[in-house]
Amino acid sequence: MQVWFAEHPLVSYIVIFLLITYVYNKVFRVHQKLPLLKEIILYILMALGSGMLLIFQVDKLPIIQCLLVAVGLMLLVRIRYFVEGRQKKKDEAPSENV
């Protein structure tokens, strides 16, 4: 997989940018929207950072794989919060009927 990504840098760049954008939006984004100019600057900086990470990816460092692990862990945390929320609702429901 590492060799394939090294042979296809455009695909690698797009995957890195999408994964970085997902991580930013799910972890670091504040609840209120940023002004449009700041939002544009932020995405330009993420695009430049993706270019730097692409250099590392082509240079045989597992950047995409590490980002996929990060996204996978984020997914596990979201599933855990979902299950805990359902469990909390289930525990609170019988106490209201009494």
N, C-alpha and C positions, 0 to 999 in steps of 0.2 A: 504494500500500500504506500509506503514511504517513497519508493522509486516512482510509482505512478504519479504521485503528487509533485515530485521533483520534475517529471517530464511534462507536466501540464500546469505551468505557473499561473495562468489566468484562472483556471478552476480553483486552484489552491488559494489564490487571492480572494476570490468571491466567497469561498467557504470560510476562510479566516475572518473576513469582514462581517459576514452574517453571524458567525458565532460570537464575535466580540460585541456586535450590536445587541444580540440576544442577552448576553451576560450583563451588559450595561443596563438594558431596559428592565431586567428582572431583579437586579441587585442594587445598582447604584442610582437609579432614577428616583428623584424626589416625587412626592405625590402631586405637586403642582407642575404645570408645564413651564418650560423655560421660554423666554422671548425668542422670536424667530431667528434673529441674528446669532444669538448664543447657541441655539440649536444647530444652525448651519455650521458655525465654527467648530462645535463639538464633533459633528459627523465628519468634517474635513480632517480634524485631528485624528479621529479614529481611522479614517482611510489612510492617513500617513503612517500611523502605527501599524496598520495591517500590512503596509508595504514593507516596513521594517521586519515584522514577523515573517513575512513571505521570504525575505532573504535568509532568515534563520531556518525556515522550513526547507528551502532548496539546499541549504548547507547541511542537511541531514539531521536537524533537530526535530523532535516530534511535537511541533507546535499544534497542529490540527488534532492530534490524538489527545494532547493535554487539554485543549479546549473542549473536546468531546467528553472527556472525563468530568470536567467542571460542569458542563451542561447536564450530564447524567446525574451528578450529585445534587444539582439544583432541582432536578426532576424528582429525585428521591425525597428531598426535603418538602417539596410541594405536596407529594403524595402523603407524606407523614402528617403534615398540617391538615390536609383534607380528612384523613382518617381520624385524627384527634378531634377535629371539629364535629364530625358525625358522631363520634363516641360521646362527646360532651353534650350534644343535643339529645342523644338517646338517654343519657343519664339524667338530664334535667326534665325530660318529658314525664316520667312517672311521678316525680315529686310534685308536679303541678296538679295532677289528678287527685291527690290525697287531701 
